[in-house]
Amino acid sequence: MPRSRVPQVPAFIHLAIRLGGLALSIACFYYLLYLATHWGEKHTFYFAIFSISAAIVVDLIEVCGLLDASFTLKRLHVGWLIFGNVISIILGVIGCLQVVFGDWSLGDAPSDYPHPWRDTLDQTFMLMIAFPVSRLLFAILECVICGRIRRRQREKRGKEGEGTALPSRSPVTVGAKETPNDA
């Protein structure tokens, strides 16, 4: 039976969650590029930029697949979504550490040394903390979806195979005759 053309409530929830993740990724990307362009090479966090770029690509592919009403675009397999989220989590944590230790060399600077990038760095750090957490929640959501898909496939195989008798796993006693009293 083909999928319904009318999106169901879980599809809207999934789309809203993915759009929220996409917005968070774009905001992180903006702050990281702002730091890199305004305050030079020292504030370019490569792992963070790469992890967010990968997350944006994964989210865009999934959002396009969810928004396609004609079902001509194939959605990514759930395993690839989980893989993309796990890679984004790992690189996102490394990116968070890069952001935290970005000013490490200025720890011995005089107290009147100007730090005009501190506010932007703090906001970037807050977004970078939320980024791996959101990716972890996405990975958990995809695992739940994968479990539901596999359960539906097992149920479908079970319904198709009802006409064929499969051997049971119960032990068989050889030579024992069933009497009417045993039943």
C-alpha positions as CSV (number, residue, x, y, z in Angstrom):
1,M,0.0,0.0,0.0
2,P,1.5,3.4,-1.0
3,R,2.2,6.0,1.6
4,S,-0.6,8.5,2.3
5,R,-0.2,11.9,0.5
6,V,-1.5,13.7,3.6
7,P,1.4,14.1,6.1
8,Q,0.7,12.8,9.5
9,V,1.4,14.4,12.8
10,P,4.7,12.6,13.5
11,A,6.0,13.8,10.1
12,F,5.2,17.4,11.1
13,I,6.9,16.9,14.4
14,H,10.0,15.4,12.7
15,L,10.1,18.3,10.2
16,A,9.8,20.9,13.0
17,I,12.6,19.2,14.9
18,R,14.8,19.0,11.8
19,L,14.1,22.7,10.9
20,G,15.0,23.7,14.5
21,G,18.3,21.7,14.2
22,L,19.0,23.4,10.9
23,A,18.4,26.8,12.4
24,L,20.8,26.0,15.3
25,S,23.4,24.8,12.9
26,I,23.2,27.9,10.7
27,A,23.4,30.2,13.8
28,C,26.5,28.3,14.9
29,F,28.0,28.5,11.4
30,Y,27.3,32.3,11.3
31,Y,29.0,32.9,14.7
32,L,32.0,30.8,13.8
33,L,32.5,32.6,10.4
34,Y,32.1,35.9,12.2
35,L,34.9,35.1,14.6
36,A,37.1,33.8,11.8
37,T,36.6,36.9,9.5
38,H,36.7,39.6,12.2
39,W,39.5,38.3,14.4
40,G,41.7,36.4,12.2
41,E,43.4,33.0,12.0
42,K,43.6,32.6,15.8
43,H,39.8,32.4,16.1
44,T,39.2,30.0,13.2
45,F,37.8,26.7,14.6
46,Y,38.1,24.2,11.9
47,F,36.6,21.2,13.6
48,A,33.6,23.2,14.7
49,I,33.1,24.6,11.2
50,F,33.4,21.1,9.6
51,S,31.0,19.5,12.0
52,I,28.4,22.2,11.5
53,S,28.8,22.0,7.8
54,A,28.2,18.2,7.8
55,A,25.2,18.7,10.0
56,I,23.7,21.4,7.7
57,V,24.1,19.0,4.7
58,V,22.4,16.1,6.6
59,D,19.6,18.3,7.8
60,L,19.0,19.9,4.4
61,I,18.8,16.4,2.7
62,E,16.4,15.2,5.4
63,V,14.2,18.4,5.3
64,C,14.0,18.2,1.5
65,G,12.9,14.6,1.7
66,L,10.3,15.4,4.3
67,L,8.9,18.3,2.3
68,D,8.7,16.4,-1.0
69,A,5.0,15.9,-1.5
70,S,5.4,13.8,-4.7
71,F,7.8,11.3,-3.0
72,T,10.2,11.5,-5.9
73,L,13.2,12.4,-3.7
74,K,14.5,9.5,-1.8
75,R,15.2,10.1,1.9
76,L,18.5,9.0,3.4
77,H,18.5,5.6,5.0
78,V,18.2,5.9,8.8
79,G,21.6,4.3,9.3
80,W,23.3,7.1,7.3
81,L,21.4,9.7,9.4
82,I,22.6,8.2,12.6
83,F,26.2,8.0,11.2
84,G,26.0,11.7,10.1
85,N,24.8,12.7,13.6
86,V,27.5,10.7,15.4
87,I,30.2,12.3,13.3
88,S,28.7,15.7,14.0
89,I,28.6,14.9,17.7
90,I,32.3,13.8,17.8
91,L,33.5,16.8,15.7
92,G,31.1,19.1,17.6
93,V,32.7,18.2,21.0
94,I,36.2,18.7,19.6
95,G,34.9,22.1,18.2
96,C,33.6,23.0,21.7
97,L,37.0,22.3,23.1
98,Q,38.5,24.5,20.4
99,V,36.2,27.3,21.3
100,V,36.9,26.9,25.0
101,F,40.6,27.0,24.6
102,G,40.7,29.5,21.8
103,D,42.0,32.3,24.1
104,W,44.3,30.0,26.1
105,S,47.4,31.8,25.0
106,L,46.0,35.1,26.2
107,G,45.7,33.9,29.8
108,D,48.8,35.7,30.9
109,A,47.9,38.9,29.2
110,P,47.5,42.1,31.3
111,S,44.0,42.7,32.6
112,D,43.6,45.8,30.6
113,Y,44.4,43.9,27.4
114,P,41.4,44.4,25.0
115,H,39.3,41.3,24.2
116,P,36.6,42.6,21.8
117,W,35.7,39.1,20.7
118,R,34.8,37.8,24.1
119,D,31.1,38.4,23.8
120,T,30.9,36.7,20.4
121,L,33.1,33.9,21.7
122,D,30.8,33.4,24.7
123,Q,27.7,33.3,22.5
124,T,29.4,30.9,20.1
125,F,30.3,28.6,23.0
126,M,26.7,28.5,24.2
127,L,25.5,27.6,20.7
128,M,28.3,25.0,20.4
129,I,27.2,23.4,23.6
130,A,23.7,23.1,22.3
131,F,24.9,21.7,19.0
132,P,26.2,18.2,20.1
133,V,23.3,17.9,22.5
134,S,20.8,18.4,19.7
135,R,22.7,16.0,17.5
136,L,22.6,13.4,20.3
137,L,18.8,13.9,20.5
138,F,18.6,13.5,16.7
139,A,20.6,10.3,16.8
140,I,18.2,8.9,19.5
141,L,15.2,9.9,17.4
142,E,16.6,8.2,14.4
143,C,17.3,5.0,16.4
144,V,13.6,5.0,17.6
145,I,12.5,5.5,14.0
146,C,14.8,2.7,12.8
147,G,13.3,0.4,15.5
148,R,9.8,1.2,14.3
149,I,10.7,0.5,10.7
150,R,12.3,-2.8,11.5
151,R,9.2,-3.8,13.6
152,R,6.9,-3.0,10.8
153,Q,9.0,-5.0,8.4
154,R,8.9,-8.0,10.8
155,E,5.2,-7.7,11.1
156,K,4.8,-7.5,7.4
157,R,6.9,-10.6,6.8
158,G,4.9,-12.4,9.5
159,K,1.6,-11.6,7.8
160,E,2.9,-12.6,4.4
161,G,4.2,-15.9,5.8
162,E,1.0,-16.9,7.6
163,G,0.1,-19.4,4.8
164,T,3.4,-21.2,5.0
165,A,4.0,-23.4,7.9
166,L,7.4,-22.8,9.5
167,P,8.9,-25.6,11.7
168,S,8.4,-25.0,15.4
169,R,11.3,-24.9,17.8
170,S,9.5,-27.1,20.4
171,P,11.2,-30.3,21.2
172,V,9.9,-33.4,19.5
173,T,9.8,-36.7,21.3
174,V,10.4,-39.6,18.9
175,G,8.2,-42.7,19.4
176,A,5.8,-41.2,21.8
177,K,2.2,-41.6,20.9
178,E,-0.4,-39.1,21.9
179,T,-3.4,-40.6,23.7
180,P,-6.7,-38.9,24.1
181,N,-6.1,-38.5,27.8
182,D,-2.9,-36.4,27.2
183,A,-4.9,-33.7,25.4
